[in-house]
Every structure is written in C-alpha cells, then in structure tokens.
C-alpha cells in the first residue's frame, strides 16, 4: 500500500488552519499518510494586516470560526493583538524546524500560541520560545532570525506557492494532485483517503 501524500498550505494567522489540523488528525488516524506543511502568507509586506477593532474579523469569527470550532471541539479565540502580526519570521523558523524534523510540531505550537494563548507570533522572542518548546535551541533561532539564514528559503517557498502551486487561500490541501480549498468535513476526508488507499 502506497503512502498518501497530503500537502497543506497554511498561514499562522488563519484560524481555519488550526481547525484543518484537527480534521486532518481525525481523518488520517490509522492511515499511512505523509503530511507536509507549506507556507502561504495571506498578507505579505507591504499589504496591511488585519485589525481586531475593524468589523471584518469579529464578524468572520462570530459567523464561521466559532461555530466550526465548537463543532470540532477545538478551543480557539480571536487574539486581541492588533494589528495582526506578519508571519514571515514565523515561517523562517518553520524552515529551520523542518531541517530538524520538527516542522509539524512547530507549526502546531505556533498556531496554538496565537489562537489559544494570544501570544504575538511576530515577536522573535516568542518565536524562539515556541521553537524551544519543540526541541530547537532558543539562541540559535534568534541568531538565525537576526542574520536572515532562512529568509531566502522562505521567499522561495512563497514564490512556489503563488507561481507554481497557484495557491490563493488557506488552508489548501493537495492530496495526490487533488485540491481541497477549505476545512474539509472529517468523515468526508476519511472516506476520500480510505477510497484511495
């Protein structure tokens, strides 16, 4: 039986990406899958990031995020950090985490830090703490960020997402060439994966 490959394009300021992880964990339980996370910044510089006090965020959370989170049983809250942080630095650390085999653990820790602990994931010290929690060396993370060791690699990953993968929204899942642009229903995703196994 072949391992199924699932590529997940996400951004750490997208609550649906945290919810998609819960769905993936449930749907892939007991299946032979290889999940690979890839960066896609929703608002790369110089695009302004969203503000909590503007009507858009509270409306989306009230109408879509909270109902879905409740259905999935995922604790989540709209972070009171305004404007929302950029995620380029967080993704630079992701590249470093990938090199050490903890990319998935780091991504989950970063999403939870923002959406469950209201931590500013644009702050290098917060990112270093998150990385430390999954086994990276805190000082090495700070030095890598300061010296831009992973900056070009992250920019290359972004270019790939936009120019080659044609990603326009997150979460986007690509499963053996099939594209799913949303948080899928856990039972439907499990059925889809089982049918292809």
Order of alpha helices (4+ residues) and beta strands (2+ residues): beta-alpha-beta-alpha-alpha-alpha-alpha-alpha-alpha-alpha-beta-beta-alpha
